[in-house]
Amino acid sequence: PTSGENDRGKEKVAALQEASTIFDLGGKDCAFQKTCTDEQIALIADQEQLRRSYGSMEVAPPSSSLTSTIMSILKYGAADPRSAHRLQADADRIAKKYKVPEKRQWHVKVRALSESGQWAQLRNLLDTRAKPPIGIKPFALAAIKGRQGQVEIMHYISRMTDKSDGEDRYDLFCEAGMWKKALEESVRLGDGRKVANVRSMCNSPDIQRLCDKYL
């Protein structure tokens, strides 16, 4: 960081420390504001330590929010794959320290890894839990949004095996343009409207003819 950035950072911390002191004088009525301010001071210190640790301004950029900080730590694994394990440990440590809810933490991880193209790491993340707290659908959607091939998309959808997953599987196949799979799912669900929907959306005469058999 430049000396100007350092000065601005020090000024911000000084202002926050002054605010914390004022909130402290307010007693119980200002306890929440004091806690938030103290956490912001601690986060700024953690961000500085992380940037120094990885020697990069891409990790925990100054003034980034808590969620953005965790995102940046995980995304940096794309630029420095050898540090991926350490980066994930740091992301978990920050999330735990600032009490990030588990579901939010998982959504952030899926988004960060997919947006930075770390598909192997995304697979590994899913493998850490038999049943992720956010389910498997966000993983499949990330693969579709990231324009991954059918093998990668099916890696996730094939693990959605509960009876209640049928609707989601159908939606995901439609989202991915996997019309034959979408037709098979709509037949399995016994839903004629879904069959008709596949017929109207797909551009394949072969699949349209298959749909006609079920209409």
C-alpha positions as CSV (number, residue, x, y, z in Angstrom):
1,P,0.0,0.0,0.0
2,T,1.1,3.6,-0.7
3,S,1.9,6.0,2.2
4,G,-1.4,7.8,1.3
5,E,-3.4,4.6,1.7
6,N,-1.6,3.9,5.0
7,D,-2.4,7.4,6.3
8,R,-6.1,7.0,5.4
9,G,-6.2,3.6,7.0
10,K,-4.7,5.0,10.3
11,E,-7.1,7.9,10.2
12,K,-10.1,5.5,9.8
13,V,-8.9,3.4,12.7
14,A,-8.3,6.5,14.9
15,A,-11.8,7.7,14.1
16,L,-13.3,4.3,14.9
17,Q,-11.4,4.1,18.2
18,E,-12.7,7.5,19.2
19,A,-16.3,6.4,18.3
20,S,-15.8,3.3,20.4
21,T,-14.7,5.4,23.4
22,I,-17.8,7.6,23.0
23,F,-20.1,4.5,22.8
24,D,-18.4,3.1,25.9
25,L,-19.4,6.3,27.8
26,G,-23.0,5.6,26.8
27,G,-23.1,2.4,28.8
28,K,-25.7,-0.3,28.0
29,D,-27.6,2.0,25.6
30,C,-24.6,2.0,23.3
31,A,-23.3,-1.5,23.9
32,F,-24.4,-2.8,20.4
33,Q,-22.8,0.2,18.6
34,K,-19.6,-0.2,20.6
35,T,-19.4,-4.0,19.7
36,C,-19.9,-3.2,16.0
37,T,-17.3,-0.5,16.1
38,D,-14.8,-2.7,17.9
39,E,-15.4,-5.5,15.4
40,Q,-14.7,-3.1,12.5
41,I,-11.4,-2.1,14.2
42,A,-10.5,-5.8,14.6
43,L,-11.5,-6.5,11.0
44,I,-9.2,-3.7,9.6
45,A,-6.3,-5.2,11.6
46,D,-7.0,-8.7,10.3
47,Q,-7.3,-7.4,6.7
48,E,-3.9,-5.7,7.1
49,Q,-2.3,-8.9,8.5
50,L,-3.8,-11.0,5.6
51,R,-2.5,-8.6,2.9
52,R,0.9,-8.8,4.5
53,S,0.8,-12.5,4.9
54,Y,0.1,-13.1,1.2
55,G,1.9,-10.1,-0.1
56,S,-1.1,-9.0,-2.2
57,M,-3.6,-6.2,-2.2
58,E,-6.1,-8.6,-3.8
59,V,-6.5,-10.4,-0.4
60,A,-8.8,-8.5,2.0
61,P,-8.6,-5.1,0.2
62,P,-8.8,-2.0,2.4
63,S,-12.4,-1.0,3.3
64,S,-13.9,-4.3,2.1
65,S,-16.9,-5.7,4.0
66,L,-16.7,-8.9,6.0
67,T,-18.3,-10.9,3.2
68,S,-16.1,-9.3,0.6
69,T,-13.0,-10.1,2.7
70,I,-13.9,-13.8,2.9
71,M,-14.7,-13.8,-0.9
72,S,-11.3,-12.2,-1.7
73,I,-9.4,-14.7,0.5
74,L,-11.0,-17.7,-1.3
75,K,-10.8,-16.1,-4.8
76,Y,-7.0,-15.6,-4.4
77,G,-6.6,-19.4,-4.5
78,A,-7.0,-19.0,-8.3
79,A,-3.9,-16.8,-8.5
80,D,-2.0,-18.8,-5.9
81,P,-3.1,-22.4,-6.1
82,R,-0.3,-23.6,-3.8
83,S,-1.7,-21.5,-1.0
84,A,-5.3,-22.7,-1.5
85,H,-5.4,-24.9,1.6
86,R,-4.0,-22.0,3.8
87,L,-6.4,-19.5,2.2
88,Q,-9.4,-21.7,3.0
89,A,-8.2,-22.1,6.6
90,D,-7.9,-18.3,6.9
91,A,-11.4,-17.8,5.4
92,D,-12.8,-20.2,7.9
93,R,-11.0,-18.5,10.7
94,I,-12.3,-15.1,9.8
95,A,-15.8,-16.5,9.4
96,K,-15.7,-18.1,12.8
97,K,-14.2,-15.1,14.5
98,Y,-16.9,-12.8,13.2
99,K,-19.7,-15.3,13.7
100,V,-20.8,-15.6,10.1
101,P,-23.8,-18.0,10.0
102,E,-22.9,-21.4,8.5
103,K,-25.4,-21.2,5.5
104,R,-24.1,-17.7,4.6
105,Q,-20.5,-19.0,4.8
106,W,-21.3,-21.9,2.4
107,H,-23.0,-19.6,-0.1
108,V,-20.0,-17.3,0.0
109,K,-17.7,-20.2,-0.6
110,V,-19.7,-21.5,-3.6
111,R,-19.8,-18.1,-5.2
112,A,-16.1,-17.3,-4.6
113,L,-14.8,-20.6,-5.9
114,S,-17.1,-20.7,-9.0
115,E,-16.6,-17.0,-9.9
116,S,-12.8,-17.6,-9.8
117,G,-13.0,-20.8,-11.8
118,Q,-11.7,-23.1,-9.0
119,W,-13.9,-26.0,-10.0
120,A,-11.8,-28.8,-8.4
121,Q,-12.0,-26.9,-5.1
122,L,-15.8,-26.5,-5.5
123,R,-16.0,-30.3,-5.9
124,N,-13.8,-30.8,-2.8
125,L,-16.0,-28.4,-0.8
126,L,-19.1,-30.6,-1.6
127,D,-17.2,-33.7,-0.6
128,T,-16.5,-32.3,2.9
129,R,-20.1,-32.9,3.9
130,A,-22.6,-35.7,3.0
131,K,-25.4,-33.1,3.2
132,P,-24.2,-29.5,2.8
133,P,-26.2,-27.0,4.9
134,I,-27.3,-25.2,1.7
135,G,-28.1,-28.4,-0.2
136,I,-26.6,-29.2,-3.6
137,K,-28.7,-27.0,-5.9
138,P,-26.4,-23.9,-5.4
139,F,-23.4,-26.0,-6.5
140,A,-25.2,-27.1,-9.7
141,L,-26.4,-23.6,-10.4
142,A,-22.9,-22.3,-10.0
143,A,-21.6,-24.9,-12.6
144,I,-24.4,-23.9,-15.0
145,K,-23.7,-20.2,-14.6
146,G,-20.0,-20.9,-15.0
147,R,-20.7,-22.5,-18.4
148,Q,-19.2,-25.9,-17.3
149,G,-19.8,-29.0,-19.4
150,Q,-22.6,-31.5,-18.8
151,V,-20.2,-33.9,-16.9
152,E,-19.4,-31.2,-14.3
153,I,-23.1,-30.2,-14.0
154,M,-24.2,-33.8,-13.6
155,H,-21.5,-34.3,-10.9
156,Y,-23.8,-32.2,-8.7
157,I,-27.3,-33.1,-10.0
158,S,-26.6,-36.8,-9.8
159,R,-26.2,-36.4,-6.0
160,M,-29.6,-34.9,-5.6
161,T,-31.3,-38.2,-4.9
162,D,-34.1,-37.5,-2.5
163,K,-37.7,-37.9,-3.8
164,S,-38.2,-34.2,-3.0
165,D,-35.4,-33.2,-5.3
166,G,-37.3,-34.0,-8.5
167,E,-38.6,-30.4,-9.1
168,D,-35.2,-28.9,-8.5
169,R,-33.6,-31.5,-10.8
170,Y,-36.1,-30.6,-13.5
171,D,-35.5,-26.9,-13.1
172,L,-31.7,-27.4,-13.3
173,F,-31.9,-29.5,-16.4
174,C,-34.0,-26.8,-18.1
175,E,-31.6,-24.1,-16.9
176,A,-28.7,-26.0,-18.4
177,G,-30.5,-26.7,-21.6
178,M,-30.3,-30.5,-21.0
179,W,-33.6,-31.2,-22.6
180,K,-33.6,-35.0,-22.8
181,K,-32.8,-35.1,-19.0
182,A,-35.5,-32.5,-18.4
183,L,-38.0,-34.6,-20.3
184,E,-37.0,-37.8,-18.4
185,E,-37.4,-35.9,-15.1
186,S,-40.9,-34.6,-16.1
187,V,-42.0,-38.1,-17.0
188,R,-40.7,-39.4,-13.7
189,L,-42.7,-36.7,-12.0
190,G,-45.7,-37.6,-14.0
191,D,-46.2,-33.9,-14.9
192,G,-47.7,-33.3,-18.4
193,R,-47.2,-29.5,-18.1
194,K,-43.5,-30.0,-17.6
195,V,-43.4,-32.2,-20.7
196,A,-45.2,-29.6,-22.7
197,N,-42.8,-27.0,-21.3
198,V,-39.8,-29.0,-22.5
199,R,-41.4,-29.4,-25.9
200,S,-41.9,-25.6,-26.3
201,M,-38.5,-24.6,-25.1
202,C,-36.2,-27.1,-26.8
203,N,-35.2,-26.7,-30.4
204,S,-34.6,-30.4,-31.1
205,P,-37.1,-32.1,-33.4
206,D,-36.0,-35.5,-31.9
207,I,-36.8,-34.4,-28.4
208,Q,-40.0,-32.8,-29.5
209,R,-41.1,-36.1,-31.0
210,L,-40.3,-37.9,-27.8
211,C,-42.4,-35.3,-25.9
212,D,-45.3,-36.0,-28.2
213,K,-45.4,-39.6,-27.0
214,Y,-46.2,-38.4,-23.4
215,L,-48.7,-35.7,-24.3
